[in-house]
Amino acid sequence: MYKRIRDLREDSDMTQARMADVLNCSQQVYSNYELGQRDIPTYILIKLSKYYNVSVDYILGITDNPEINR
């Protein structure tokens, strides 16, 4: 999951600082999410899912299909 959020961010040409602004947290907290040093709260997973337009299951590594099933 941690590599996946880093890959999503990098594929969007976003810095950690900018993503932290989007998520309303510090750059250090966001960095800790990417490094797996801090658990990602559910509400942050949902924000990431909406921002990148991928499913939470994709972020969590449950599926390799990023599409959201509606």
C-alpha distance (Angstrom), angle and dihedral (degrees) to the residues before:
residue distance angle dihedral
M1 . . .
Y2 3.80 . .
K3 3.79 94.1 .
R4 3.78 89.4 46.8
I5 3.81 94.6 56.9
R6 3.80 89.5 47.4
D7 3.81 90.7 49.9
L8 3.81 91.7 48.3
R9 3.80 90.6 50.4
E10 3.79 94.1 46.8
D11 3.82 92.2 45.9
S12 3.81 87.0 55.7
D13 3.82 91.6 49.8
M14 3.80 90.3 -120.1
T15 3.78 126.4 149.8
Q16 3.77 121.1 -135.7
A17 3.81 88.3 -114.6
R18 3.81 92.5 54.9
M19 3.81 92.7 46.7
A20 3.80 89.3 48.8
D21 3.83 88.0 55.1
V22 3.81 90.3 51.0
L23 3.81 90.2 50.6
N24 3.81 93.7 41.3
C25 3.80 94.7 -122.7
S26 3.78 135.3 108.2
Q27 3.78 123.1 -84.1
Q28 3.80 88.9 -116.9
V29 3.81 92.2 55.1
Y30 3.79 90.6 48.7
S31 3.80 90.8 47.6
N32 3.80 88.7 52.9
Y33 3.82 89.2 53.5
E34 3.81 90.8 54.2
L35 3.80 92.5 45.9
G36 3.81 92.8 48.8
Q37 3.79 91.1 -119.8
R38 3.77 92.8 120.7
D39 3.80 130.4 39.3
I40 3.79 113.1 -114.3
P41 3.80 110.7 -123.3
T42 3.79 117.6 -127.2
Y43 3.80 93.0 -114.1
I44 3.82 90.1 54.9
L45 3.82 90.5 50.1
I46 3.80 88.7 52.8
K47 3.82 91.9 48.5
L48 3.81 90.7 49.5
S49 3.79 90.7 48.2
K50 3.79 92.3 51.8
Y51 3.79 94.2 42.8
Y52 3.81 94.3 51.7
N53 3.82 93.9 33.1
V54 3.80 92.7 -126.7
S55 3.77 131.3 122.1
V56 3.79 122.2 -94.0
D57 3.82 85.9 -125.2
Y58 3.81 88.1 61.1
I59 3.81 92.2 50.8
L60 3.80 90.4 48.0
G61 3.80 91.7 50.2
I62 3.80 94.0 -117.6
T63 3.80 89.7 124.7
D64 3.77 135.4 16.5
N65 3.79 90.2 -144.7
P66 3.82 108.3 95.8
E67 3.81 94.1 -165.4
I68 3.76 119.6 114.7
N69 3.81 112.3 -126.3
R70 3.77 109.4 -138.8
